[in-house]
Amino acid sequence: MTEKSPKLRAALDGIPTYKPGKPAAADGPLAFKLSSNENPYPPLAGVLETAANAAASFNRYPDLACTALIAELASRFDVPLEHLATGTGSVGVAQQLVQSTAGPGDEVIYAWRSFEAYPIITQIAGATSVRVPLNDAEEHDLEAMADAITDRTRLIFVCNPNNPTSTVVRRAQLERFLERVPSDVLVVLDEAYIEFIRDDQVPNGIDLYRDRPNVCVLRTFSKAYGLAGLRVGFAIAHEPVAAALRKTAVPFGVSQLAQDAAVASLRSEDALRERVDALVTERGRVWEALTAQGWTVPDSQANFVWLRLGERTADFAKVCEAAGVVIRPFPGEGCGSPSASARRTRSSCGRRRSTARSSECLF
Ligand SMILES: Cc1ncc(COP(=O)(O)O)c(C=O)c1O
């Protein structure tokens, strides 16, 4: 009898494996890992203590419904409990959104280059990616994205600010775009880095979602909140989208540690705001230093900067690595590098570049 391997779905053929940011070499020189846009600060004391307490009962399953976290988020954003859904990081929620809306024959539109997970989760669902190139300013070309909509389009990602180019979509543009999107196409505003925005022309997606049933806001605790390792993200969406997210969630996917730490983080906003402000200050310093050297760097509204180095990208990554700085290169294109991780202890000498929007609230 000949051995056959298990039959796998053809849709998986050729899926690029998600490449996490490269880890810093354990035995190398002092290294700064800038490749995953993480928060460089250690957990806040109160949050750590809360998570440690939750760890004492990890023989039990977590609260399936994330009751306390959902209640905290609902009151904070003034949205109905039923409009919230959590998942294993916002990438987990993004995957659930695609699974809920698109399958073979359907199309998912996103800007390119943008967050690396979009093509992967689209292909896993068996749907087709429609990539719309960024414009020359490294920004979403929303007109072209609206032109790309067909009767097969099921979901559109708008990554604001965009990973890895750090650019934003402003209110007027986004509203014009939303007017062009048919009401049966879901628009996902991926706001993983919203806390770092200081441009007051950039809308808060929650304002746009309220009277638009086809708009969903995606948020994470991984970046500003510094809980990347705990894997918790959430979406705010009208029924039935939020209900579909609850159906497609991996049961018990969000650990009790993550749920409790997220609630504690939401209640520690002052301390978190100080950290985000320091990172934004450092971003301004890095941007100014690079610009002064003659580099073209898009105005960053995230916690990283984008250098379009083209063919020199791979060489630049090698030089960085030799110097103990681990960045995220996209060979032939450029690299995104968090602007603050390596130098955070020196943030007090930074100059703030864009202060148009003060940080009276993290969102
Ligand atoms: C734009 C964007 N969305 C979502 C995510 C996913 O973050 P997480 O799954 O940790 O919430 C990332 C992570 O890098 C990101 O850059």
The ligand as an SDF file (V2000), in Angstrom:
LIG
                    3D

 16 16  0  0  0  0  0  0  0  0999 V2000
   -1.8760   47.1900   11.4540 C   0  0  0  0  0  0  0  0  0  0  0  0
   -1.8450   46.0350   12.3960 C   0  0  0  0  0  0  0  0  0  0  0  0
   -2.9930   45.4350   12.7000 N   0  0  0  0  0  0  0  0  0  0  0  0
   -3.0290   44.4050   13.5350 C   0  0  0  0  0  0  0  0  0  0  0  0
   -1.8720   43.9330   14.1100 C   0  0  0  0  0  0  0  0  0  0  0  0
   -1.9780   42.7360   14.9810 C   0  0  0  0  0  0  0  0  0  0  0  0
   -1.6800   42.9760   16.2930 O   0  0  0  0  0  0  0  0  0  0  0  0
   -2.1410   41.9800   17.4150 P   0  0  0  0  0  0  0  0  0  0  0  0
   -2.5750   40.7130   16.7820 O   0  0  0  0  0  0  0  0  0  0  0  0
   -0.9650   41.8070   18.2870 O   0  0  0  0  0  0  0  0  0  0  0  0
   -3.2830   42.6620   18.1110 O   0  0  0  0  0  0  0  0  0  0  0  0
   -0.6490   44.5120   13.8240 C   0  0  0  0  0  0  0  0  0  0  0  0
    0.5950   43.9930   14.4060 C   0  0  0  0  0  0  0  0  0  0  0  0
    1.6790   44.3030   14.0430 O   0  0  0  0  0  0  0  0  0  0  0  0
   -0.6350   45.6000   12.9460 C   0  0  0  0  0  0  0  0  0  0  0  0
    0.4950   46.2170   12.6140 O   0  0  0  0  0  0  0  0  0  0  0  0
  1  2  1  0
  2  3  1  0
  2 15  2  0
  3  4  2  0
  4  5  1  0
  5  6  1  0
  5 12  2  0
  6  7  1  0
  7  8  1  0
  8  9  2  0
  8 10  1  0
  8 11  1  0
 12 13  1  0
 12 15  1  0
 13 14  2  0
 15 16  1  0
M  END
$$$$
